[in-house]
């Protein structure tokens, strides 16, 4: 005769998420707003017939429904209990609900029972009184998975259920629930768990389990859980198994593939030192460990966020951060504006990883972009690197244009006029066409004025006060100018002139002298042009004008050859011919332009904007708002009328 002996373990292992599921409202973590509302409703017996719990996975929707079911059906230790906000946990109803075998508490998964037939069967049973409870509680999980017909079938019962029936609905996607259902429920939105709450809860559980741990490791687990307490407990189970019973920071980093913060600190130090080689060296070290580049940029963004907090509100940083000293040190090496810029670059760099040739290239380009915009340090002060003109704002370009015009001293023309007033040969009166060009700036017609007043424009090359020296003055005029320094003459000339002027290229050339009296940007504004021809006119610079008995020859300099497409030169010549009443031919060359109608427009817009800002700043009402309410004017929001 054979005897078989089987050994049955007394108790199998229960995962932390199930073992430490809250049994009452007091042990529930992170949902105080819901607990408070339900507690008051239970104590005052102001009970709704349908509740809707919404929130992401693992925040306590099912747990809340079970606690609420126990509160509604708790019989007390002596069997004489009533509806309560503090279920005893020891009566038959409480223990049966915790064990999942209570007859009058029905949990239904809408993902697998989503049709109208299943809903009709459930509602048919709802009319019957509970067998051994105060209320029959129906908990429908993931209710948004029900079909539209199933929703329609439950509407009437959900609106006016029997007195002994309570509905508890739970969903992670409330937007998919019809508004007709939402309007019949008392809705509670469950929040994601803050990392601090998760860390505190994990500390209590691990202490009760008698498992040693590192607090930074728990913070890393809380970060990986992304607001879900159930995910945090599952990751803790995994960490315990991975580290053989001890939750350490190194083990959790290896398990999650998390980035060691020392890499990020080295990246920030390299940025502060403007060391591109060190940046790429850190990236290569990270590549050797096969780390996730997306996760690396995410962690770098988190570090930048903490540095910004350290700069603005130092007391808000947790004291147990492992990289606290490095954060405080880096906060002093960069300005707040730098950190904000780096954060934006990192966020956009993470979004662009999928568009990069490979993730390593995308990561390193993000680092190099941060390096390109890192300010140079000199004596503890930040000096911004010069940026290409294409990256400057339009207003800055306009101000640059204005400054460039102002930097060409009007004194040059005055001095030149004093020098050449006796040596320049007499010139003949300009033709009507040339007079029309010269009168464009003042708006006067050549028919109403017998002569054209000199009103030249800036030369195509900059003239500065440094270029006016005694050696540059003709010998016949040196005696006249020796009595006063050249700089004094220049200063006196600046006071006499308020507009940028031009020095004729050749005083012996009659046509060129007449050209110096033409304001090309003003002429362009009077022409009726569109499209490419208009762009050609506004972005070109007048070099010379030669007139004979037959034709006016105009030479223009343009910045790019694309402006010569679509017959733009012929259209501009036709418009000038109509404007001057004489045939015009145009010759073009490619080069750097300075004084154009486009530059003048930008300068005028910048000047109008500056005037508008000054007017607004000096307004008494605005000053009162600033003084009494701390109001500020949003930069860039002012627009001239």
NORHUFEN-V433126 format. One record per backbone hydrogen bond with DSSP energy under -1.0 kcal/mol. CO is the residue of the C=O (numbers start at 0). NH is the residue of the N-H. If there is no record, write none. Layout:
co = {CO:CO}
nh = {NH:NH}
This chain:
co = {14:15:17:30:31:32:33:34:35:36:37:38:39:40:44:48:49:50:51:52:53:57:57:59:60:61:62:63:64:65:66:67:68:69:70:74:90:91:92:93:94:95:101:103:105:107:108:113:114:115:116:117:118:119:120:124:135:136:137:138:139:140:141:142:146:147:148:149:153:154:155:161:163:165:166:167:168:169:170:172:173:177:177:178:180:181:185:187:193:194:195:196:197:198:199:200:201:202:203:204:205:211:213:214:215:216:217:218:219:220:224:226:227:228:229:230:231:232:233:234:235:236:237:238:239:245:246:247:248:249:250:251:252:252:259:260:261:262:263:264:265:266:267:268:269:270:274:275:276:277:278:279:280:281:282:283:285:286:291:292:293:294:295:296:297:298:299:300:301:302:303:304:305:306:307:308:312:313:317:320:322:323:324:325:326:329:329:334:335:336:337:338:339:340:341:342:343:344:345:346:347:351:357:358:359:360:361:362:363:364:365:366:367:368:370:375:377:380:382:387:388:392:393:394:395:396:397:398:399:400:401:402:406:408:409:410:411:412:413:414:415:416:419:430:431:432:433:434:438:444:463:466:468:469:473:476:477:480:484:485:486:487:488:489:490:492:505:508:509:510:511:513:514:518:519:520:523:526:530:531:532:533:534:537:540:543:545:550:551:552:553:554:554:555:556:557:559:560:561:564:566:567:568:569:570:571:572:573:574:575:576:582:584:586:588:595:596:597:598:599:600:601:602:603:604:605:606:607:608:609:610:611:612:613:618:619:620:621:622:623:624:624:633}
nh = {18:19:20:34:35:36:37:38:39:40:41:42:43:45:46:166:185:168:187:170:189:228:229:63:64:65:66:67:68:69:70:71:72:73:83:80:94:95:96:97:98:100:104:136:138:140:112:146:118:119:120:121:122:123:124:127:165:105:167:107:169:109:144:145:150:151:152:153:157:158:159:164:135:137:50:139:52:142:54:175:176:180:181:182:183:184:51:53:197:198:199:200:201:202:203:204:205:206:207:208:210:246:217:218:219:220:221:222:223:224:227:192:231:232:233:234:235:236:237:238:239:240:241:242:244:247:213:251:252:253:254:255:256:257:262:264:265:266:267:268:269:270:271:272:274:273:278:279:280:281:282:283:284:285:286:287:290:289:295:296:297:298:299:300:301:302:303:304:305:306:307:308:309:310:311:312:315:316:320:323:326:327:328:329:330:332:333:338:339:340:341:342:343:344:345:346:347:348:349:350:351:354:361:362:363:364:365:366:367:368:369:370:371:372:373:382:380:377:375:390:391:396:397:398:399:400:401:402:403:404:405:406:408:411:413:414:415:416:417:418:419:420:423:434:435:436:437:438:442:447:466:468:471:472:476:480:481:483:488:489:490:491:492:493:494:496:508:512:513:514:515:516:517:522:523:524:526:528:534:535:536:537:538:597:556:554:552:547:584:545:586:542:543:588:540:590:562:563:564:567:570:571:572:573:574:575:576:577:578:579:580:551:553:555:557:599:600:601:602:603:604:605:606:607:608:609:610:611:612:613:614:615:616:617:622:623:624:625:626:627:628:630:636}
